[in-house]
């Protein structure tokens, strides 16, 4: 939870567990049997895939093609090659629950149908997941929910995200390139991590590189560079940014629109839009809070004195000391010196 909070994303309203949804799972299976879409065989309950005329619609796979391409041994209790398990028997050493079909446990797909029904209803707006879940998991999830409740759709919109890659390779534990949010937060602010993800459209593979993170930090800090953008209290999306997000959540286009707002006459609109998107400049504020302003001002005064006496070596040394504290020094034309937190 702390890692997610560091990214400044909204917390989920519910975080259900399949083990807490067993009654709903059993209810859906009973409805599928009653509706003629499931059958009991040797202690198993299976979904009768051919009973759903448009099975494969979500993944755009004709059923006949799926059957022809199947290369798995079919269990003897199955009526058809594509039928999948809704409930299966449990051995004493495995978790199990009492059911009308004996002690057992749910299949992989039915759990998600039950959890979404419990918290979102028979149909809802948006369903998300990785592109690798499109088939068979999401296809089977749709089949279960629609056939149990007689709905034409389960979700109005399906959003499947691409894989995360590390330097061009798919991230996986087997390749030893697996990264966690917690590990990344040791070196990068949470807002930078989230901004970096948004620079790639969610449907595309995302290549996670240090160079990309550095670029994301540079861009985001550039947006924060204006005090009016950083201090804007209003949270309101610019119409152009909203239009981009309504176009299949086109975040790269939305960021391009943020660049268009990064002009003198649009700084308040930029700030309000950044706030609405959850980019509040927290990492800049956190960095500033750690700086000893009294010490910085002492060094600034000492450096001004060194410049007045033309002690350039001392002036350079003091500038380096200030930079080590995380401060950027700016010598102004009127002879004064100002400073800001290093981005």
C-alpha positions, 0 to 999 in steps of 0.5 A: 500500500505504501508503494502504491501511495508513493505513485500517487494513484487512487486506492481501490475501493475493494480488494476482494479475495477469491476465498471470500467469494465462495458463496457467489461462485457456487451461485453462478455455477448453479445458474449456469447449470440451470441455464444449460451452459454447464454440466457435472461430470465425475465431481467436476463442473464444466462450462459447455463452450458450444452452448454459447453461440458467440464464444470467442467474440472478445478475442475474435477467435472462431470456435471451429479454429480453436478446436482445430488448433487444440493440441492438448489431451482432452480429459475423459469427462469433458464433452468437448475439447474447449470445455473448461472447469468451473469447479473441481474436486479437492484432495485432503491436502489441498484447500477445499469448500463444501458444495452441491458437487462435493468438497472442491475448489473453483476453477481459475476463471469463475473466481473473477466472474464472482468477484466482479458480480459481487462488487460491480453487478452483472455488467459494468463499464470497464474491465482491464488486464494484461494482453496475455489474459485476453484468451482464454481467461477473459474470454471464459470470464465473459462466457460465464457472466453472460450465460449466468445472467443473460446479459449481452455484454459483461463489460462495455470496454475492455482495456488490455495493457502491453508487457513491461520490458527491461532494455528490450526484454520482457521482464521476468524473474527467470531472466533476472530482470524483475523489478518491484516498485519498492526497489525503484522508489529507492532511486526515483520519485514515485511521480516520476515512475508514474509519469514514465509509464504514462509516456507509453500508450497502455496497449503498447509494450513499455521499455523500462530504461534508466534513460527513459526515467531520466527523460521523464524526470526532466520533462516533469520537473520542467512542468514544475519549474513554474511556480504558478504551475506548482502552486495552482490550487485548482484541479481541472483538466484542460479540454485538450488533455481531456480529449486525448484521454477520452481517445482510448486513454491516449496518455502520450497525446495528453502529455504532448498537450501538456507541453503545449500548455507549458507557455507563459500565458497558460501556466495556471491551466498547466498547473490545474491540469497537473493537479487533476492528473495527480502530479502535485510536485510532491517530490520537489517539495520533499527535496526542498523540505530536507534542505537547511535554508539557514545554511544555504543563506549563509553560504550564499552571503559568503559567496557574495562576499567572495565575488565582491573581493574577486576571490573567484576560487572561493566563489567556485568552491562555495558554489560546489558546496551549495550544489552538494546540498541540492541547491542551484545558484543563479547570479542575477544581472543586478548583482544579487544571487538567487537559488532553487532546489536542484531538479 
